[in-house]
Amino acid sequence: MEETVSAECTEAQRCLEHYDLNWLMSRAAHDLRQAMDAEAATHGTTIRGQIVLTAIVQQRDQHLTQLALSTRIGLDKTTMTAVLDKLEAQGLLVRTPDPNDRRARIPVVTEQGRELQAKLYRSLQDVEDRVFGDLTEDEREHLRVLLRRIITPGPVEGSCM
């Protein structure tokens, strides 16, 4: 009896690992996230911190409020506040009052934050190369195209990162 259950579990695991798209995507995301978190930690931040810094740097002169920024990148507003608190304590950004709403704050990256963001961004490209090293550049771009096609545009409920 025990051998039958073990054989069934092994077969189920093999099917899951080879055919279940949710499992495959989750596992790939997990592996990439783990490697990127480790690299971000060597720079004194987290992958969430890097994503937030990058989003602010890339918005140029848009000056989004914390809430608008959290909605744009799919990070729960409570989690966004915690990430911004840490980045601000490290001197990587400041929060300025929104001239249109005295209750809202606009995060602005400091020069130190810009330098860290750029340096870590380059390091994370190396991490991506290691994690996806078996894929050609064309395959990686094809994967990006496919993922963009299935991702639902617009705001995300809760956190996606």
C-alpha positions as CSV (number, residue, x, y, z in Angstrom):
1,M,0.0,0.0,0.0
2,E,2.7,2.5,1.0
3,E,4.6,1.8,-2.3
4,T,1.5,2.5,-4.3
5,V,1.0,5.9,-2.6
6,S,4.7,6.8,-3.0
7,A,4.5,5.9,-6.7
8,E,1.3,8.0,-7.1
9,C,2.9,11.0,-5.4
10,T,6.0,10.7,-7.5
11,E,3.9,10.6,-10.7
12,A,1.8,13.6,-9.5
13,Q,5.0,15.6,-8.7
14,R,6.4,14.8,-12.2
15,C,3.2,15.9,-13.8
16,L,3.1,19.1,-11.7
17,E,6.7,20.0,-12.5
18,H,6.3,19.5,-16.2
19,Y,2.7,20.5,-17.1
20,D,1.1,22.8,-14.5
21,L,1.6,26.3,-15.8
22,N,0.8,27.9,-12.4
23,W,3.4,25.8,-10.6
24,L,6.0,26.5,-13.3
25,M,5.4,30.3,-13.3
26,S,5.4,30.4,-9.5
27,R,8.6,28.4,-9.3
28,A,10.4,30.6,-11.9
29,A,9.2,33.8,-10.1
30,H,10.3,32.3,-6.8
31,D,13.8,31.4,-8.1
32,L,14.3,34.9,-9.7
33,R,12.9,36.7,-6.6
34,Q,15.2,34.8,-4.2
35,A,18.3,35.5,-6.3
36,M,17.4,39.2,-6.7
37,D,16.6,39.6,-3.0
38,A,20.0,38.1,-2.1
39,E,21.7,40.6,-4.5
40,A,19.7,43.6,-3.2
41,A,20.6,42.6,0.4
42,T,24.3,42.9,-0.5
43,H,23.5,46.6,-1.3
44,G,21.6,47.2,1.9
45,T,18.1,47.1,0.5
46,T,15.4,44.7,-0.7
47,I,14.0,43.9,-4.1
48,R,10.9,45.8,-3.2
49,G,13.0,48.8,-2.2
50,Q,14.7,48.6,-5.6
51,I,11.4,48.3,-7.5
52,V,10.1,51.3,-5.7
53,L,13.2,53.4,-6.3
54,T,13.2,52.4,-10.0
55,A,9.5,53.3,-10.4
56,I,10.1,56.7,-8.9
57,V,13.3,57.3,-11.0
58,Q,11.5,56.2,-14.2
59,Q,8.4,58.5,-13.6
60,R,10.7,61.5,-14.2
61,D,8.6,64.7,-13.6
62,Q,5.3,63.0,-12.9
63,H,5.6,63.1,-9.1
64,L,3.1,60.5,-8.0
65,T,1.8,60.3,-4.5
66,Q,2.5,57.3,-2.4
67,L,-0.9,55.9,-3.1
68,A,-0.7,56.5,-6.8
69,L,2.7,54.9,-6.9
70,S,1.5,51.8,-4.9
71,T,-1.4,51.4,-7.3
72,R,0.9,51.7,-10.3
73,I,3.4,49.1,-9.3
74,G,1.0,46.7,-7.5
75,L,2.1,47.1,-4.0
76,D,-0.4,47.2,-1.1
77,K,-0.5,50.8,0.4
78,T,0.5,49.6,3.9
79,T,3.4,47.6,2.5
80,M,4.4,50.7,0.4
81,T,4.5,52.9,3.5
82,A,6.8,50.4,5.2
83,V,9.1,50.2,2.2
84,L,9.2,54.0,1.9
85,D,9.9,54.3,5.7
86,K,12.9,52.1,5.3
87,L,14.2,53.9,2.2
88,E,13.7,57.3,3.8
89,A,15.6,56.1,7.0
90,Q,18.5,55.1,4.7
91,G,18.5,58.5,3.1
92,L,17.5,57.1,-0.3
93,L,14.4,59.2,-0.7
94,V,12.4,62.0,1.0
95,R,8.7,62.5,1.1
96,T,7.4,65.9,0.2
97,P,3.9,67.3,0.6
98,D,1.6,67.1,-2.4
99,P,0.8,70.7,-3.4
100,N,-2.7,69.6,-4.4
101,D,-3.5,67.6,-1.2
102,R,-2.0,68.4,2.1
103,R,-2.6,64.9,3.4
104,A,-0.7,63.2,0.6
105,R,3.1,62.8,0.2
106,I,5.2,62.5,-2.9
107,P,8.3,60.3,-2.6
108,V,11.4,61.8,-4.3
109,V,14.6,59.9,-4.7
110,T,17.8,61.5,-3.3
111,E,21.1,61.6,-5.1
112,Q,22.3,58.7,-2.9
113,G,19.1,56.8,-3.8
114,R,19.7,57.4,-7.6
115,E,23.2,56.1,-7.3
116,L,22.1,53.0,-5.4
117,Q,19.2,52.4,-7.8
118,A,21.5,52.6,-10.9
119,K,24.2,50.4,-9.4
120,L,21.7,47.7,-8.2
121,Y,19.8,47.8,-11.5
122,R,23.0,46.8,-13.3
123,S,23.8,44.1,-10.7
124,L,20.2,42.7,-11.1
125,Q,20.8,42.4,-14.8
126,D,23.7,40.0,-14.0
127,V,21.4,38.1,-11.6
128,E,18.8,37.7,-14.4
129,D,21.6,36.5,-16.7
130,R,22.5,33.8,-14.2
131,V,18.9,32.7,-13.5
132,F,17.9,32.6,-17.1
133,G,21.3,31.7,-18.5
134,D,20.0,28.7,-20.4
135,L,17.7,31.0,-22.5
136,T,18.9,32.9,-25.5
137,E,18.3,36.7,-25.6
138,D,15.6,36.1,-28.2
139,E,13.9,33.5,-25.9
140,R,14.0,35.9,-23.0
141,E,12.5,38.7,-25.0
142,H,9.8,36.2,-26.2
143,L,9.1,35.3,-22.6
144,R,8.7,39.0,-21.8
145,V,6.3,39.5,-24.7
146,L,4.2,36.5,-23.6
147,L,4.0,37.6,-20.0
148,R,3.0,41.2,-21.0
149,R,0.2,39.7,-23.1
150,I,-1.3,37.7,-20.2
151,I,-0.8,40.3,-17.4
152,T,-4.0,42.2,-16.8
153,P,-3.4,46.0,-17.2
154,G,-4.4,48.4,-14.6
155,P,-4.4,48.5,-10.8
156,V,-3.7,45.4,-8.7
157,E,-5.7,44.5,-5.6
158,G,-3.3,43.9,-2.7
159,S,0.3,43.2,-3.5
160,C,1.8,41.4,-6.5
161,M,5.3,41.7,-5.3
